[in-house]
Amino acid sequence: VKRSLSQFTPAQWDKDQWYPFMGPLRFIQVLFLCVVFMTVELNTFFLKFCLWIPPRNPLVVYRLILWWLIAIPTIREYNSYLQDSKPVKKVGAFCWLSLAICIVELLICMKFGHGLFHDPMPSWLIIFWSSVGIALVIFLLAWSWRNHQKFRRKQL
């Protein structure tokens, strides 16, 4: 059984290394990927709510399967984009396609969700996320400053 099932697996498995703490720019690039795919997951729930789609509808499952199939080459292309050391490098077509679909879904949620949420966002939530954003910016600036100081010391 093991031998017959192993015929459907790759001959070798590649290990992807993301190295999010390699530098501030790499941290932002990996964080961007996480934010995009968290937005995709959030769009699932907003689309069901805004378009009044029942949870057991097969469209929801088909959408998730489609995203699963698109996400596999997207993550592979984005990882190879991050690992590539060429001076001129481009992300692949699946990365652009995934980003475009995510943005279109977000715009659909904004268009059809207008007026569905009557209560404004609580002020404590705005303060919390603003604090998280400011802390992230301060962290990245301090990290960049420290790397810049190390670079200047090496030059002397």
Contacts in CASP RR format, 6 or more apart in sequence:
PFRMAT RR
TARGET T0000
AUTHOR 0000-0000-0000
METHOD contacts of the structure
MODEL  1
VKRSLSQFTPAQWDKDQWYPFMGPLRFIQVLFLCVVFMTVELNTFFLKFC
LWIPPRNPLVVYRLILWWLIAIPTIREYNSYLQDSKPVKKVGAFCWLSLA
ICIVELLICMKFGHGLFHDPMPSWLIIFWSSVGIALVIFLLAWSWRNHQK
FRRKQL
16 75 0 8 1.000
16 76 0 8 1.000
16 79 0 8 1.000
17 83 0 8 1.000
18 30 0 8 1.000
18 79 0 8 1.000
18 82 0 8 1.000
19 26 0 8 1.000
20 26 0 8 1.000
20 27 0 8 1.000
20 30 0 8 1.000
20 31 0 8 1.000
21 27 0 8 1.000
23 143 0 8 1.000
23 147 0 8 1.000
24 140 0 8 1.000
24 143 0 8 1.000
24 144 0 8 1.000
24 147 0 8 1.000
26 82 0 8 1.000
27 140 0 8 1.000
27 143 0 8 1.000
28 140 0 8 1.000
29 82 0 8 1.000
30 82 0 8 1.000
33 75 0 8 1.000
33 78 0 8 1.000
36 98 0 8 1.000
36 99 0 8 1.000
36 102 0 8 1.000
37 71 0 8 1.000
39 102 0 8 1.000
39 106 0 8 1.000
40 67 0 8 1.000
40 98 0 8 1.000
40 102 0 8 1.000
40 105 0 8 1.000
43 102 0 8 1.000
43 105 0 8 1.000
43 106 0 8 1.000
43 109 0 8 1.000
44 60 0 8 1.000
44 63 0 8 1.000
44 64 0 8 1.000
46 109 0 8 1.000
46 113 0 8 1.000
47 53 0 8 1.000
47 63 0 8 1.000
47 105 0 8 1.000
47 108 0 8 1.000
47 109 0 8 1.000
48 54 0 8 1.000
48 55 0 8 1.000
48 60 0 8 1.000
49 116 0 8 1.000
50 108 0 8 1.000
50 109 0 8 1.000
50 112 0 8 1.000
50 113 0 8 1.000
50 116 0 8 1.000
51 108 0 8 1.000
51 112 0 8 1.000
53 59 0 8 1.000
53 60 0 8 1.000
70 94 0 8 1.000
70 97 0 8 1.000
70 98 0 8 1.000
70 101 0 8 1.000
71 98 0 8 1.000
73 94 0 8 1.000
74 94 0 8 1.000
74 95 0 8 1.000
74 97 0 8 1.000
74 98 0 8 1.000
77 91 0 8 1.000
77 92 0 8 1.000
77 93 0 8 1.000
77 94 0 8 1.000
77 95 0 8 1.000
78 91 0 8 1.000
78 95 0 8 1.000
81 89 0 8 1.000
81 90 0 8 1.000
81 91 0 8 1.000
81 92 0 8 1.000
81 95 0 8 1.000
END
